[in-house]
Amino acid sequence: MTNTVLHIDASARADGSVSRQLSAAVVDRLGAGRVIRRDLANAIPQITETWVGANFTPADARDALQRDTLALSDALVDELQQADTVVIGAPMYNFGIPASLKAWIDQIARAGLTFKYTDTGPVGLLDGKRAIVVIATGGVPVGAPVDFVSPYLRHVLGFVGITDVQIISADQLNADADSALSAAQDSIAAL
């Protein structure tokens, strides 16, 4: 049993979303003692010049506006730090991740909190965690040269220290939904 799961859904669709359905099945299969749920369809803001300035100001020197600007980011980082396993439901939109998932990544990739700089390059600070990413696509096979979802998510998760990443795909749903869903469900059953 996994103690704490952070369940992230990135689909803009509330109903009929395959990535939502399958990521929920993963969470159920894990039997977590605690689930933190983050639905990215509920507007994660883009980073702004004010955000960047606040982020690069030492925590003890931030004014009230800077602390307020980083409040959501701090909460998102805290959710990630609490999780033993991160489950991400990620549909492929135009060969890549949804803008909402990119906004979440921008909010959690923070020097000194989720990674640090060293003489040999950046080092992730979230080691010891596991990620399970459910990718749903209409026509592109996961792993194809134009799949910019799986390699990007593996890279950015590794950048913050999460190197144990498993991809569950329900790809090419427009070509053969039954086979894609069956294969994904088999992968979930094997967790």
DASULPE-V346071 format. One record per residue. SS is DSSP state (H for helix, E for strand, C for the rest). NEAR is the number of other ideal C-beta (glycine too) atoms within 8 Angstrom. D_FIRST is the distance of its C-alpha to the first C-alpha in Angstrom with 1 decimal. Layout:
# DASULPE-V346071
SS NEAR D_FIRST
SS NEAR D_FIRST
This chain:
# DASULPE-V346071
C 6 0.0
C 11 3.8
C 7 6.4
E 13 9.3
E 15 10.3
E 14 14.1
E 13 15.3
E 13 18.9
E 14 21.3
C 15 24.7
C 13 26.6
C 5 29.8
C 8 29.5
C 6 27.9
C 4 28.7
C 4 28.5
C 13 26.4
H 11 24.6
H 16 22.5
H 12 21.4
H 8 20.7
H 17 18.6
H 15 16.6
H 10 15.8
H 10 14.8
H 14 12.4
H 12 10.8
H 7 10.8
H 9 9.3
H 12 6.2
C 6 5.8
C 12 6.0
C 6 7.6
E 7 10.5
E 9 12.2
E 11 15.4
E 6 17.7
E 11 20.7
E 6 23.2
C 13 25.7
C 10 28.3
C 5 29.0
C 5 31.2
C 10 30.0
C 8 33.4
C 5 34.8
C 9 35.6
C 8 39.2
H 5 41.8
H 9 41.1
H 11 37.4
H 9 38.2
H 9 40.7
H 13 38.3
H 10 35.6
C 5 38.1
C 9 39.5
C 5 38.1
H 5 35.8
H 4 38.3
H 5 41.1
C 10 39.8
C 5 41.9
H 5 40.7
H 8 40.9
H 12 38.9
H 10 36.1
H 7 36.2
H 10 36.2
C 12 33.0
H 8 31.2
H 9 29.1
H 12 28.4
H 8 27.3
H 8 24.9
H 13 23.4
H 13 23.1
H 8 21.4
H 11 18.8
H 13 18.1
H 8 18.2
H 8 15.6
C 12 13.0
C 8 10.5
E 14 10.6
E 14 13.7
E 16 14.3
E 13 18.1
E 17 20.2
E 15 23.4
E 14 26.5
C 15 29.3
E 8 32.4
C 4 35.6
C 9 33.8
E 8 31.7
C 13 29.1
C 12 30.0
H 7 32.0
H 12 29.4
H 13 26.7
H 9 29.4
H 13 30.2
H 14 26.6
H 9 26.6
H 9 30.0
H 13 28.8
H 12 25.8
C 10 27.6
C 10 29.3
E 6 31.0
C 4 30.0
C 7 26.8
C 13 24.8
E 14 27.2
E 8 30.3
E 7 33.5
E 7 34.6
C 2 37.7
C 4 35.9
E 5 34.5
E 8 31.5
E 10 28.2
E 13 24.9
C 10 23.3
C 11 19.7
C 8 18.7
C 4 15.4
C 12 13.8
E 11 12.8
E 14 14.6
E 13 14.6
E 14 18.1
E 16 19.4
E 16 23.2
E 16 25.6
C 16 29.2
C 7 32.4
C 6 34.3
C 12 33.2
C 9 31.1
C 12 28.2
C 6 29.5
C 7 33.1
C 3 35.5
C 6 35.4
C 14 31.6
C 8 31.3
C 14 27.9
H 12 25.6
H 8 27.6
H 10 28.0
H 14 24.4
H 10 23.5
H 8 26.3
H 10 25.7
H 13 22.0
H 11 23.2
H 10 26.0
C 14 23.7
C 14 21.7
C 14 18.8
C 8 19.7
E 7 16.5
E 13 17.4
E 8 16.8
E 9 19.4
E 13 19.2
E 16 22.7
E 15 24.6
C 12 27.9
C 11 31.5
H 13 30.7
H 6 34.4
H 6 35.4
H 7 33.0
H 7 30.3
H 6 29.4
H 7 28.8
H 14 26.9
H 12 24.6
H 8 24.1
H 10 23.2
H 13 20.7
H 10 19.1
H 8 19.0
H 10 17.3
H 12 14.5
H 7 14.3
C 5 14.0
C 8 10.8
